[in-house]
Amino acid sequence: MQIVHQSKPAVPRDRLIRLPEVENLIGCKKSTVYTMLKNGTFPKPIRLSARMAAWSESSVLQWLQDRINAVEVAK
C-alpha cells in the first residue's frame, strides 16, 4: 500500500545579495549603483544593521530584465 501525501510546493526563497554581487550582476560599480539609488532608478537595499545592507536578488534581477525589455521595445 502506497500513501501519497499532498504537500504544498516549496516556496521559492529570495536571497539577499551584497554590493559586490550586485556590481557583478548589473555591470556597474558602486558609485553608479548609489547614483541610481539617489535618483530612484534602482531598487532600495534592505538594511540588515546600522552598517550593512543587501538587495533582494529578485528585485535586482527584475530591474535588469526591465532594462533589457526597454531596449528591445525601443528597437
N, CA, C and O atoms as a Tripos MOL2 file, in Angstrom:
@<TRIPOS>MOLECULE
protein
  300   299    75     0     0
PROTEIN
NO_CHARGES

@<TRIPOS>ATOM
      1 N           0.8470   -1.1790    0.0000 N.3       1 MET1
      2 CA          0.0000    0.0000    0.0000 C.3       1 MET1
      3 C           0.8880    1.2360    0.0000 C.2       1 MET1
      4 O           1.8040    1.3590    0.8130 O.2       1 MET1
      5 N           0.6080    2.1390   -0.9120 N.am      2 GLN2
      6 CA          1.4060    3.3570   -1.0150 C.3       2 GLN2
      7 C           0.5550    4.5390   -0.5810 C.2       2 GLN2
      8 O          -0.5650    4.7280   -1.0560 O.2       2 GLN2
      9 N           1.1000    5.3180    0.3180 N.am      3 ILE3
     10 CA          0.4030    6.5080    0.7860 C.3       3 ILE3
     11 C           1.0110    7.7160    0.0750 C.2       3 ILE3
     12 O           2.2230    7.9250    0.0900 O.2       3 ILE3
     13 N           0.1570    8.4800   -0.5310 N.am      4 VAL4
     14 CA          0.6160    9.6740   -1.2360 C.3       4 VAL4
     15 C           0.1940   10.8960   -0.4300 C.2       4 VAL4
     16 O          -0.9870   11.1040   -0.1540 O.2       4 VAL4
     17 N           1.1780   11.6860   -0.0660 N.am      5 HIS5
     18 CA          0.8950   12.9080    0.6830 C.3       5 HIS5
     19 C           0.8250   14.0750   -0.2790 C.2       5 HIS5
     20 O           1.6380   14.2030   -1.1940 O.2       5 HIS5
     21 N          -0.1260   14.8890   -0.0610 N.am      6 GLN6
     22 CA         -0.2280   16.0870   -0.8780 C.3       6 GLN6
     23 C           0.3950   17.2300   -0.0900 C.2       6 GLN6
     24 O          -0.2430   17.8510    0.7600 O.2       6 GLN6
     25 N           1.6280   17.4790   -0.3910 N.am      7 SER7
     26 CA          2.3030   18.5700    0.2900 C.3       7 SER7
     27 C           2.3050   19.7990   -0.6060 C.2       7 SER7
     28 O           2.2210   19.7000   -1.8300 O.2       7 SER7
     29 N           2.4000   20.9230    0.0130 N.am      8 LYS8
     30 CA          2.4410   22.1720   -0.7230 C.3       8 LYS8
     31 C           3.7890   22.2840   -1.4270 C.2       8 LYS8
     32 O           4.8060   21.8250   -0.9060 O.2       8 LYS8
     33 N           3.7950   22.8850   -2.5940 N.am      9 PRO9
     34 CA          5.0770   23.0630   -3.2750 C.3       9 PRO9
     35 C           5.9770   23.9840   -2.4650 C.2       9 PRO9
     36 O           5.5090   24.8830   -1.7670 O.2       9 PRO9
     37 N           7.2490   23.7450   -2.5710 N.am     10 ALA10
     38 CA          8.2030   24.5740   -1.8420 C.3      10 ALA10
     39 C           8.1140   26.0100   -2.3370 C.2      10 ALA10
     40 O           8.0600   26.2680   -3.5400 O.2      10 ALA10
     41 N           8.0980   26.9150   -1.4100 N.am     11 VAL11
     42 CA          8.0460   28.3280   -1.7500 C.3      11 VAL11
     43 C           9.4510   28.7700   -2.1450 C.2      11 VAL11
     44 O          10.4000   28.6020   -1.3790 O.2      11 VAL11
     45 N           9.5770   29.3350   -3.3420 N.am     12 PRO12
     46 CA         10.9180   29.7830   -3.7320 C.3      12 PRO12
     47 C          11.3690   30.9000   -2.8000 C.2      12 PRO12
     48 O          10.6360   31.8530   -2.5320 O.2      12 PRO12
     49 N          12.5750   30.7550   -2.3260 N.am     13 ARG13
     50 CA         13.0850   31.7560   -1.3870 C.3      13 ARG13
     51 C          13.9690   32.7480   -2.1210 C.2      13 ARG13
     52 O          14.8020   32.3800   -2.9490 O.2      13 ARG13
     53 N          13.7670   33.9880   -1.8000 N.am     14 ASP14
     54 CA         14.6110   35.0380   -2.3390 C.3      14 ASP14
     55 C          15.8560   35.0960   -1.4660 C.2      14 ASP14
     56 O          15.8000   34.8240   -0.2670 O.2      14 ASP14
     57 N          16.9660   35.4490   -2.0700 N.am     15 ARG15
     58 CA         18.1600   35.5700   -1.2460 C.3      15 ARG15
     59 C          18.6520   36.9990   -1.2900 C.2      15 ARG15
     60 O          18.3580   37.7470   -2.2230 O.2      15 ARG15
     61 N          19.3930   37.3610   -0.2850 N.am     16 LEU16
     62 CA         19.9410   38.7000   -0.1990 C.3      16 LEU16
     63 C          21.3560   38.6980   -0.7480 C.2      16 LEU16
     64 O          22.1550   37.8090   -0.4500 O.2      16 LEU16
     65 N          21.6520   39.7080   -1.5540 N.am     17 ILE17
     66 CA         22.9850   39.8010   -2.1360 C.3      17 ILE17
     67 C          23.6120   41.1300   -1.7350 C.2      17 ILE17
     68 O          22.9320   42.1510   -1.6310 O.2      17 ILE17
     69 N          24.8940   41.0960   -1.5160 N.am     18 ARG18
     70 CA         25.6340   42.2930   -1.1010 C.3      18 ARG18
     71 C          26.1420   43.0380   -2.3290 C.2      18 ARG18
     72 O          26.0360   42.5490   -3.4540 O.2      18 ARG18
     73 N          26.6860   44.2040   -2.1040 N.am     19 LEU19
     74 CA         27.0830   45.1060   -3.1830 C.3      19 LEU19
     75 C          28.0310   44.4920   -4.2120 C.2      19 LEU19
     76 O          27.8110   44.6970   -5.4050 O.2      19 LEU19
     77 N          29.0730   43.7490   -3.8220 N.am     20 PRO20
     78 CA         29.9410   43.1750   -4.8640 C.3      20 PRO20
     79 C          29.1940   42.2810   -5.8550 C.2      20 PRO20
     80 O          29.4920   42.2920   -7.0490 O.2      20 PRO20
     81 N          28.2340   41.5160   -5.3640 N.am     21 GLU21
     82 CA         27.4620   40.6630   -6.2690 C.3      21 GLU21
     83 C          26.5000   41.4870   -7.1220 C.2      21 GLU21
     84 O          26.2640   41.1590   -8.2840 O.2      21 GLU21
     85 N          25.9450   42.5560   -6.5480 N.am     22 VAL22
     86 CA         25.0940   43.4580   -7.3200 C.3      22 VAL22
     87 C          25.9060   44.0520   -8.4630 C.2      22 VAL22
     88 O          25.4370   44.1050   -9.6000 O.2      22 VAL22
     89 N          27.1250   44.5000   -8.1620 N.am     23 GLU23
     90 CA         28.0030   45.0620   -9.1870 C.3      23 GLU23
     91 C          28.2510   44.0530  -10.3040 C.2      23 GLU23
     92 O          28.2000   44.4060  -11.4820 O.2      23 GLU23
     93 N          28.5180   42.8110   -9.9440 N.am     24 ASN24
     94 CA         28.7620   41.7720  -10.9460 C.3      24 ASN24
     95 C          27.5330   41.4880  -11.7940 C.2      24 ASN24
     96 O          27.6430   41.2840  -13.0030 O.2      24 ASN24
     97 N          26.3690   41.4730  -11.1690 N.am     25 LEU25
     98 CA         25.1370   41.1770  -11.8990 C.3      25 LEU25
     99 C          24.7890   42.2530  -12.9210 C.2      25 LEU25
    100 O          24.4090   41.9410  -14.0500 O.2      25 LEU25
    101 N          24.9170   43.5130  -12.5280 N.am     26 ILE26
    102 CA         24.4420   44.5900  -13.4060 C.3      26 ILE26
    103 C          25.5570   45.2390  -14.2180 C.2      26 ILE26
    104 O          25.2830   45.9970  -15.1490 O.2      26 ILE26
    105 N          26.8060   44.9510  -13.8790 N.am     27 GLY27
    106 CA         27.9160   45.5020  -14.6510 C.3      27 GLY27
    107 C          28.2370   46.9450  -14.3530 C.2      27 GLY27
    108 O          28.8620   47.6240  -15.1670 O.2      27 GLY27
    109 N          27.8190   47.4250  -13.1940 N.am     28 CYS28
    110 CA         28.0990   48.8030  -12.7790 C.3      28 CYS28
    111 C          28.8670   48.7880  -11.4600 C.2      28 CYS28
    112 O          28.7820   47.8380  -10.6820 O.2      28 CYS28
    113 N          29.6070   49.8500  -11.2320 N.am     29 LYS29
    114 CA         30.3610   49.9630   -9.9880 C.3      29 LYS29
    115 C          29.5230   50.6430   -8.9030 C.2      29 LYS29
    116 O          28.4300   51.1520   -9.1520 O.2      29 LYS29
    117 N          30.0720   50.6300   -7.7080 N.am     30 LYS30
    118 CA         29.4160   51.1460   -6.5080 C.3      30 LYS30
    119 C          28.8800   52.5710   -6.6980 C.2      30 LYS30
    120 O          27.7410   52.8590   -6.3320 O.2      30 LYS30
    121 N          29.6950   53.4530   -7.2670 N.am     31 SER31
    122 CA         29.2720   54.8530   -7.4130 C.3      31 SER31
    123 C          28.0320   54.9630   -8.3020 C.2      31 SER31
    124 O          27.1470   55.7750   -8.0350 O.2      31 SER31
    125 N          27.9690   54.1570   -9.3470 N.am     32 THR32
    126 CA         26.8170   54.1780  -10.2450 C.3      32 THR32
    127 C          25.5830   53.6160   -9.5460 C.2      32 THR32
    128 O          24.4820   54.1430   -9.7030 O.2      32 THR32
    129 N          25.7670   52.5540   -8.7800 N.am     33 VAL33
    130 CA         24.6430   51.9720   -8.0360 C.3      33 VAL33
    131 C          24.0580   53.0160   -7.0880 C.2      33 VAL33
    132 O          22.8400   53.1850   -7.0280 O.2      33 VAL33
    133 N          24.9160   53.7150   -6.3480 N.am     34 TYR34
    134 CA         24.4280   54.7010   -5.3880 C.3      34 TYR34
    135 C          23.8460   55.9370   -6.0720 C.2      34 TYR34
    136 O          22.9410   56.5690   -5.5280 O.2      34 TYR34
    137 N          24.3430   56.2870   -7.2430 N.am     35 THR35
    138 CA         23.7430   57.3860   -8.0080 C.3      35 THR35
    139 C          22.3380   57.0050   -8.4550 C.2      35 THR35
    140 O          21.4080   57.8050   -8.3550 O.2      35 THR35
    141 N          22.1890   55.7760   -8.9480 N.am     36 MET36
    142 CA         20.8600   55.3190   -9.3670 C.3      36 MET36
    143 C          19.9100   55.2400   -8.1770 C.2      36 MET36
    144 O          18.7240   55.5450   -8.3110 O.2      36 MET36
    145 N          20.4180   54.8350   -7.0110 N.am     37 LEU37
    146 CA         19.5880   54.8080   -5.7980 C.3      37 LEU37
    147 C          19.0980   56.2110   -5.4650 C.2      37 LEU37
    148 O          17.9240   56.4170   -5.1570 O.2      37 LEU37
    149 N          20.0180   57.1740   -5.5320 N.am     38 LYS38
    150 CA         19.6790   58.5660   -5.2270 C.3      38 LYS38
    151 C          18.6220   59.0970   -6.1820 C.2      38 LYS38
    152 O          17.7380   59.8530   -5.7790 O.2      38 LYS38
    153 N          18.7130   58.6960   -7.4620 N.am     39 ASN39
    154 CA         17.7520   59.1250   -8.4780 C.3      39 ASN39
    155 C          16.4430   58.3460   -8.4230 C.2      39 ASN39
    156 O          15.4760   58.7050   -9.0950 O.2      39 ASN39
    157 N          16.4100   57.2890   -7.6300 N.am     40 GLY40
    158 CA         15.1980   56.4680   -7.5300 C.3      40 GLY40
    159 C          15.0180   55.5110   -8.6920 C.2      40 GLY40
    160 O          13.9060   55.0510   -8.9510 O.2      40 GLY40
    161 N          16.1060   55.2050   -9.3990 N.am     41 THR41
    162 CA         16.0020   54.3280  -10.5680 C.3      41 THR41
    163 C          16.5580   52.9320  -10.3090 C.2      41 THR41
    164 O          16.6810   52.1380  -11.2420 O.2      41 THR41
    165 N          16.8890   52.6220   -9.0760 N.am     42 PHE42
    166 CA         17.4110   51.2990   -8.7280 C.3      42 PHE42
    167 C          16.7420   50.8400   -7.4420 C.2      42 PHE42
    168 O          16.4330   51.6700   -6.5870 O.2      42 PHE42
    169 N          16.5080   49.5320   -7.2810 N.am     43 PRO43
    170 CA         15.8300   49.0360   -6.0790 C.3      43 PRO43
    171 C          16.5890   49.4090   -4.7990 C.2      43 PRO43
    172 O          17.8190   49.3920   -4.7520 O.2      43 PRO43
    173 N          15.8230   49.7400   -3.7810 N.am     44 LYS44
    174 CA         16.4240   50.1010   -2.4980 C.3      44 LYS44
    175 C          16.9400   48.8520   -1.7910 C.2      44 LYS44
    176 O          16.3460   47.7780   -1.8900 O.2      44 LYS44
    177 N          18.0550   49.0050   -1.0780 N.am     45 PRO45
    178 CA         18.5740   47.8620   -0.3190 C.3      45 PRO45
    179 C          17.7760   47.6540    0.9650 C.2      45 PRO45
    180 O          17.0160   48.5190    1.4020 O.2      45 PRO45
    181 N          17.9730   46.5010    1.5370 N.am     46 ILE46
    182 CA         17.3520   46.1490    2.8200 C.3      46 ILE46
    183 C          18.4130   46.3460    3.8840 C.2      46 ILE46
    184 O          19.5040   45.7830    3.7880 O.2      46 ILE46
    185 N          18.1020   47.1370    4.8920 N.am     47 ARG47
    186 CA         19.0420   47.3730    5.9860 C.3      47 ARG47
    187 C          19.1000   46.1450    6.8880 C.2      47 ARG47
    188 O          18.0790   45.7120    7.4220 O.2      47 ARG47
    189 N          20.2890   45.5900    7.0540 N.am     48 LEU48
    190 CA         20.4700   44.4290    7.9270 C.3      48 LEU48
    191 C          20.9950   44.8460    9.2900 C.2      48 LEU48
    192 O          20.7200   44.1950   10.2990 O.2      48 LEU48
    193 N          21.7540   45.9360    9.3140 N.am     49 SER49
    194 CA         22.2420   46.5160   10.5550 C.3      49 SER49
    195 C          22.5890   47.9660   10.2580 C.2      49 SER49
    196 O          22.3430   48.4510    9.1540 O.2      49 SER49
    197 N          23.1550   48.6560   11.2300 N.am     50 ALA50
    198 CA         23.4820   50.0690   11.0370 C.3      50 ALA50
    199 C          24.4750   50.2740    9.9030 C.2      50 ALA50
    200 O          24.4450   51.3090    9.2380 O.2      50 ALA50
    201 N          25.3540   49.3060    9.6710 N.am     51 ARG51
    202 CA         26.3850   49.4600    8.6530 C.3      51 ARG51
    203 C          26.3450   48.3880    7.5670 C.2      51 ARG51
    204 O          27.3190   48.2160    6.8330 O.2      51 ARG51
    205 N          25.2480   47.6800    7.4590 N.am     52 MET52
    206 CA         25.1790   46.5890    6.4850 C.3      52 MET52
    207 C          23.8390   46.6210    5.7570 C.2      52 MET52
    208 O          22.7750   46.7360    6.3650 O.2      52 MET52
    209 N          23.9310   46.5160    4.4370 N.am     53 ALA53
    210 CA         22.7230   46.4710    3.6140 C.3      53 ALA53
    211 C          22.9080   45.4150    2.5390 C.2      53 ALA53
    212 O          24.0300   45.0600    2.1790 O.2      53 ALA53
    213 N          21.7960   44.9240    2.0380 N.am     54 ALA54
    214 CA         21.8160   43.9380    0.9630 C.3      54 ALA54
    215 C          20.5650   44.1520    0.1180 C.2      54 ALA54
    216 O          19.5920   44.7610    0.5640 O.2      54 ALA54
    217 N          20.6090   43.6500   -1.0900 N.am     55 TRP55
    218 CA         19.4840   43.7580   -2.0040 C.3      55 TRP55
    219 C          18.8330   42.3960   -2.1680 C.2      55 TRP55
    220 O          19.4970   41.3620   -2.0900 O.2      55 TRP55
    221 N          17.5360   42.4080   -2.3940 N.am     56 SER56
    222 CA         16.8780   41.1450   -2.7150 C.3      56 SER56
    223 C          17.2850   40.8040   -4.1450 C.2      56 SER56
    224 O          17.1960   41.6420   -5.0440 O.2      56 SER56
    225 N          17.7260   39.5790   -4.3430 N.am     57 GLU57
    226 CA         18.1970   39.1560   -5.6540 C.3      57 GLU57
    227 C          17.0960   39.3140   -6.6920 C.2      57 GLU57
    228 O          17.3600   39.7310   -7.8190 O.2      57 GLU57
    229 N          15.8740   38.9860   -6.3240 N.am     58 SER58
    230 CA         14.7740   39.0590   -7.2930 C.3      58 SER58
    231 C          14.5230   40.4960   -7.7430 C.2      58 SER58
    232 O          14.2030   40.7180   -8.9100 O.2      58 SER58
    233 N          14.6590   41.4730   -6.8530 N.am     59 SER59
    234 CA         14.4200   42.8640   -7.2580 C.3      59 SER59
    235 C          15.5110   43.3580   -8.2030 C.2      59 SER59
    236 O          15.2280   44.1110   -9.1360 O.2      59 SER59
    237 N          16.7580   42.9390   -7.9680 N.am     60 VAL60
    238 CA         17.8540   43.3340   -8.8540 C.3      60 VAL60
    239 C          17.6940   42.6640  -10.2180 C.2      60 VAL60
    240 O          17.8700   43.3100  -11.2500 O.2      60 VAL60
    241 N          17.3640   41.3800  -10.2270 N.am     61 LEU61
    242 CA         17.1680   40.6730  -11.4950 C.3      61 LEU61
    243 C          15.9780   41.2360  -12.2690 C.2      61 LEU61
    244 O          16.0180   41.3180  -13.4970 O.2      61 LEU61
    245 N          14.9200   41.6230  -11.5550 N.am     62 GLN62
    246 CA         13.7580   42.2280  -12.2160 C.3      62 GLN62
    247 C          14.1360   43.5790  -12.8170 C.2      62 GLN62
    248 O          13.7260   43.8990  -13.9320 O.2      62 GLN62
    249 N          14.9140   44.3700  -12.0840 N.am     63 TRP63
    250 CA         15.3860   45.6560  -12.6000 C.3      63 TRP63
    251 C          16.1890   45.4440  -13.8830 C.2      63 TRP63
    252 O          16.0100   46.1610  -14.8680 O.2      63 TRP63
    253 N          17.0660   44.4590  -13.8540 N.am     64 LEU64
    254 CA         17.8950   44.1560  -15.0090 C.3      64 LEU64
    255 C          17.0400   43.7190  -16.2010 C.2      64 LEU64
    256 O          17.2690   44.1600  -17.3270 O.2      64 LEU64
    257 N          16.0690   42.8620  -15.9540 N.am     65 GLN65
    258 CA         15.1750   42.4010  -17.0230 C.3      65 GLN65
    259 C          14.3620   43.5540  -17.5930 C.2      65 GLN65
    260 O          14.1410   43.6160  -18.8020 O.2      65 GLN65
    261 N          13.9140   44.4700  -16.7340 N.am     66 ASP66
    262 CA         13.1680   45.6360  -17.2020 C.3      66 ASP66
    263 C          14.0250   46.5010  -18.1240 C.2      66 ASP66
    264 O          13.5320   47.0380  -19.1160 O.2      66 ASP66
    265 N          15.2950   46.6320  -17.7960 N.am     67 ARG67
    266 CA         16.2160   47.4030  -18.6390 C.3      67 ARG67
    267 C          16.3860   46.7260  -20.0020 C.2      67 ARG67
    268 O          16.3850   47.3930  -21.0360 O.2      67 ARG67
    269 N          16.5310   45.4110  -19.9960 N.am     68 ILE68
    270 CA         16.6720   44.6560  -21.2370 C.3      68 ILE68
    271 C          15.4120   44.8070  -22.0850 C.2      68 ILE68
    272 O          15.4920   45.0430  -23.2900 O.2      68 ILE68
    273 N          14.2440   44.6690  -21.4480 N.am     69 ASN69
    274 CA         12.9760   44.7960  -22.1650 C.3      69 ASN69
    275 C          12.8040   46.1950  -22.7620 C.2      69 ASN69
    276 O          12.2730   46.3400  -23.8630 O.2      69 ASN69
    277 N          13.2470   47.2130  -22.0430 N.am     70 ALA70
    278 CA         13.1250   48.5830  -22.5300 C.3      70 ALA70
    279 C          13.9560   48.7820  -23.8080 C.2      70 ALA70
    280 O          13.5360   49.4970  -24.7180 O.2      70 ALA70
    281 N          15.1110   48.1610  -23.8680 N.am     71 VAL71
    282 CA         15.9600   48.2700  -25.0580 C.3      71 VAL71
    283 C          15.3200   47.5320  -26.2240 C.2      71 VAL71
    284 O          15.3340   48.0280  -27.3510 O.2      71 VAL71
    285 N          14.7610   46.3600  -25.9690 N.am     72 GLU72
    286 CA         14.1400   45.5680  -27.0310 C.3      72 GLU72
    287 C          12.9070   46.2570  -27.5970 C.2      72 GLU72
    288 O          12.6480   46.1790  -28.7980 O.2      72 GLU72
    289 N          12.1490   46.9250  -26.7480 N.am     73 VAL73
    290 CA         10.9490   47.6400  -27.1960 C.3      73 VAL73
    291 C          11.3420   48.8440  -28.0460 C.2      73 VAL73
    292 O          10.6480   49.1880  -29.0020 O.2      73 VAL73
    293 N          12.4530   49.4800  -27.6970 N.am     74 ALA74
    294 CA         12.8930   50.6760  -28.4190 C.3      74 ALA74
    295 C          13.4230   50.3570  -29.8230 C.2      74 ALA74
    296 O          13.5390   51.2550  -30.6570 O.2      74 ALA74
    297 N          13.7360   49.1180  -30.0810 N.am     75 LYS75
    298 CA         14.2890   48.7480  -31.3940 C.3      75 LYS75
    299 C          13.2790   48.8660  -32.4960 C.2      75 LYS75
    300 O          13.5940   48.5900  -33.6540 O.2      75 LYS75
@<TRIPOS>BOND
     1     1     2 1
     2     2     3 1
     3     3     4 2
     4     3     5 am
     5     5     6 1
     6     6     7 1
     7     7     8 2
     8     7     9 am
     9     9    10 1
    10    10    11 1
    11    11    12 2
    12    11    13 am
    13    13    14 1
    14    14    15 1
    15    15    16 2
    16    15    17 am
    17    17    18 1
    18    18    19 1
    19    19    20 2
    20    19    21 am
    21    21    22 1
    22    22    23 1
    23    23    24 2
    24    23    25 am
    25    25    26 1
    26    26    27 1
    27    27    28 2
    28    27    29 am
    29    29    30 1
    30    30    31 1
    31    31    32 2
    32    31    33 am
    33    33    34 1
    34    34    35 1
    35    35    36 2
    36    35    37 am
    37    37    38 1
    38    38    39 1
    39    39    40 2
    40    39    41 am
    41    41    42 1
    42    42    43 1
    43    43    44 2
    44    43    45 am
    45    45    46 1
    46    46    47 1
    47    47    48 2
    48    47    49 am
    49    49    50 1
    50    50    51 1
    51    51    52 2
    52    51    53 am
    53    53    54 1
    54    54    55 1
    55    55    56 2
    56    55    57 am
    57    57    58 1
    58    58    59 1
    59    59    60 2
    60    59    61 am
    61    61    62 1
    62    62    63 1
    63    63    64 2
    64    63    65 am
    65    65    66 1
    66    66    67 1
    67    67    68 2
    68    67    69 am
    69    69    70 1
    70    70    71 1
    71    71    72 2
    72    71    73 am
    73    73    74 1
    74    74    75 1
    75    75    76 2
    76    75    77 am
    77    77    78 1
    78    78    79 1
    79    79    80 2
    80    79    81 am
    81    81    82 1
    82    82    83 1
    83    83    84 2
    84    83    85 am
    85    85    86 1
    86    86    87 1
    87    87    88 2
    88    87    89 am
    89    89    90 1
    90    90    91 1
    91    91    92 2
    92    91    93 am
    93    93    94 1
    94    94    95 1
    95    95    96 2
    96    95    97 am
    97    97    98 1
    98    98    99 1
    99    99   100 2
   100    99   101 am
   101   101   102 1
   102   102   103 1
   103   103   104 2
   104   103   105 am
   105   105   106 1
   106   106   107 1
   107   107   108 2
   108   107   109 am
   109   109   110 1
   110   110   111 1
   111   111   112 2
   112   111   113 am
   113   113   114 1
   114   114   115 1
   115   115   116 2
   116   115   117 am
   117   117   118 1
   118   118   119 1
   119   119   120 2
   120   119   121 am
   121   121   122 1
   122   122   123 1
   123   123   124 2
   124   123   125 am
   125   125   126 1
   126   126   127 1
   127   127   128 2
   128   127   129 am
   129   129   130 1
   130   130   131 1
   131   131   132 2
   132   131   133 am
   133   133   134 1
   134   134   135 1
   135   135   136 2
   136   135   137 am
   137   137   138 1
   138   138   139 1
   139   139   140 2
   140   139   141 am
   141   141   142 1
   142   142   143 1
   143   143   144 2
   144   143   145 am
   145   145   146 1
   146   146   147 1
   147   147   148 2
   148   147   149 am
   149   149   150 1
   150   150   151 1
   151   151   152 2
   152   151   153 am
   153   153   154 1
   154   154   155 1
   155   155   156 2
   156   155   157 am
   157   157   158 1
   158   158   159 1
   159   159   160 2
   160   159   161 am
   161   161   162 1
   162   162   163 1
   163   163   164 2
   164   163   165 am
   165   165   166 1
   166   166   167 1
   167   167   168 2
   168   167   169 am
   169   169   170 1
   170   170   171 1
   171   171   172 2
   172   171   173 am
   173   173   174 1
   174   174   175 1
   175   175   176 2
   176   175   177 am
   177   177   178 1
   178   178   179 1
   179   179   180 2
   180   179   181 am
   181   181   182 1
   182   182   183 1
   183   183   184 2
   184   183   185 am
   185   185   186 1
   186   186   187 1
   187   187   188 2
   188   187   189 am
   189   189   190 1
   190   190   191 1
   191   191   192 2
   192   191   193 am
   193   193   194 1
   194   194   195 1
   195   195   196 2
   196   195   197 am
   197   197   198 1
   198   198   199 1
   199   199   200 2
   200   199   201 am
   201   201   202 1
   202   202   203 1
   203   203   204 2
   204   203   205 am
   205   205   206 1
   206   206   207 1
   207   207   208 2
   208   207   209 am
   209   209   210 1
   210   210   211 1
   211   211   212 2
   212   211   213 am
   213   213   214 1
   214   214   215 1
   215   215   216 2
   216   215   217 am
   217   217   218 1
   218   218   219 1
   219   219   220 2
   220   219   221 am
   221   221   222 1
   222   222   223 1
   223   223   224 2
   224   223   225 am
   225   225   226 1
   226   226   227 1
   227   227   228 2
   228   227   229 am
   229   229   230 1
   230   230   231 1
   231   231   232 2
   232   231   233 am
   233   233   234 1
   234   234   235 1
   235   235   236 2
   236   235   237 am
   237   237   238 1
   238   238   239 1
   239   239   240 2
   240   239   241 am
   241   241   242 1
   242   242   243 1
   243   243   244 2
   244   243   245 am
   245   245   246 1
   246   246   247 1
   247   247   248 2
   248   247   249 am
   249   249   250 1
   250   250   251 1
   251   251   252 2
   252   251   253 am
   253   253   254 1
   254   254   255 1
   255   255   256 2
   256   255   257 am
   257   257   258 1
   258   258   259 1
   259   259   260 2
   260   259   261 am
   261   261   262 1
   262   262   263 1
   263   263   264 2
   264   263   265 am
   265   265   266 1
   266   266   267 1
   267   267   268 2
   268   267   269 am
   269   269   270 1
   270   270   271 1
   271   271   272 2
   272   271   273 am
   273   273   274 1
   274   274   275 1
   275   275   276 2
   276   275   277 am
   277   277   278 1
   278   278   279 1
   279   279   280 2
   280   279   281 am
   281   281   282 1
   282   282   283 1
   283   283   284 2
   284   283   285 am
   285   285   286 1
   286   286   287 1
   287   287   288 2
   288   287   289 am
   289   289   290 1
   290   290   291 1
   291   291   292 2
   292   291   293 am
   293   293   294 1
   294   294   295 1
   295   295   296 2
   296   295   297 am
   297   297   298 1
   298   298   299 1
   299   299   300 2
@<TRIPOS>SUBSTRUCTURE
     1 MET1         2 RESIDUE 1 A MET
     2 GLN2         6 RESIDUE 1 A GLN
     3 ILE3        10 RESIDUE 1 A ILE
     4 VAL4        14 RESIDUE 1 A VAL
     5 HIS5        18 RESIDUE 1 A HIS
     6 GLN6        22 RESIDUE 1 A GLN
     7 SER7        26 RESIDUE 1 A SER
     8 LYS8        30 RESIDUE 1 A LYS
     9 PRO9        34 RESIDUE 1 A PRO
    10 ALA10       38 RESIDUE 1 A ALA
    11 VAL11       42 RESIDUE 1 A VAL
    12 PRO12       46 RESIDUE 1 A PRO
    13 ARG13       50 RESIDUE 1 A ARG
    14 ASP14       54 RESIDUE 1 A ASP
    15 ARG15       58 RESIDUE 1 A ARG
    16 LEU16       62 RESIDUE 1 A LEU
    17 ILE17       66 RESIDUE 1 A ILE
    18 ARG18       70 RESIDUE 1 A ARG
    19 LEU19       74 RESIDUE 1 A LEU
    20 PRO20       78 RESIDUE 1 A PRO
    21 GLU21       82 RESIDUE 1 A GLU
    22 VAL22       86 RESIDUE 1 A VAL
    23 GLU23       90 RESIDUE 1 A GLU
    24 ASN24       94 RESIDUE 1 A ASN
    25 LEU25       98 RESIDUE 1 A LEU
    26 ILE26      102 RESIDUE 1 A ILE
    27 GLY27      106 RESIDUE 1 A GLY
    28 CYS28      110 RESIDUE 1 A CYS
    29 LYS29      114 RESIDUE 1 A LYS
    30 LYS30      118 RESIDUE 1 A LYS
    31 SER31      122 RESIDUE 1 A SER
    32 THR32      126 RESIDUE 1 A THR
    33 VAL33      130 RESIDUE 1 A VAL
    34 TYR34      134 RESIDUE 1 A TYR
    35 THR35      138 RESIDUE 1 A THR
    36 MET36      142 RESIDUE 1 A MET
    37 LEU37      146 RESIDUE 1 A LEU
    38 LYS38      150 RESIDUE 1 A LYS
    39 ASN39      154 RESIDUE 1 A ASN
    40 GLY40      158 RESIDUE 1 A GLY
    41 THR41      162 RESIDUE 1 A THR
    42 PHE42      166 RESIDUE 1 A PHE
    43 PRO43      170 RESIDUE 1 A PRO
    44 LYS44      174 RESIDUE 1 A LYS
    45 PRO45      178 RESIDUE 1 A PRO
    46 ILE46      182 RESIDUE 1 A ILE
    47 ARG47      186 RESIDUE 1 A ARG
    48 LEU48      190 RESIDUE 1 A LEU
    49 SER49      194 RESIDUE 1 A SER
    50 ALA50      198 RESIDUE 1 A ALA
    51 ARG51      202 RESIDUE 1 A ARG
    52 MET52      206 RESIDUE 1 A MET
    53 ALA53      210 RESIDUE 1 A ALA
    54 ALA54      214 RESIDUE 1 A ALA
    55 TRP55      218 RESIDUE 1 A TRP
    56 SER56      222 RESIDUE 1 A SER
    57 GLU57      226 RESIDUE 1 A GLU
    58 SER58      230 RESIDUE 1 A SER
    59 SER59      234 RESIDUE 1 A SER
    60 VAL60      238 RESIDUE 1 A VAL
    61 LEU61      242 RESIDUE 1 A LEU
    62 GLN62      246 RESIDUE 1 A GLN
    63 TRP63      250 RESIDUE 1 A TRP
    64 LEU64      254 RESIDUE 1 A LEU
    65 GLN65      258 RESIDUE 1 A GLN
    66 ASP66      262 RESIDUE 1 A ASP
    67 ARG67      266 RESIDUE 1 A ARG
    68 ILE68      270 RESIDUE 1 A ILE
    69 ASN69      274 RESIDUE 1 A ASN
    70 ALA70      278 RESIDUE 1 A ALA
    71 VAL71      282 RESIDUE 1 A VAL
    72 GLU72      286 RESIDUE 1 A GLU
    73 VAL73      290 RESIDUE 1 A VAL
    74 ALA74      294 RESIDUE 1 A ALA
    75 LYS75      298 RESIDUE 1 A LYS
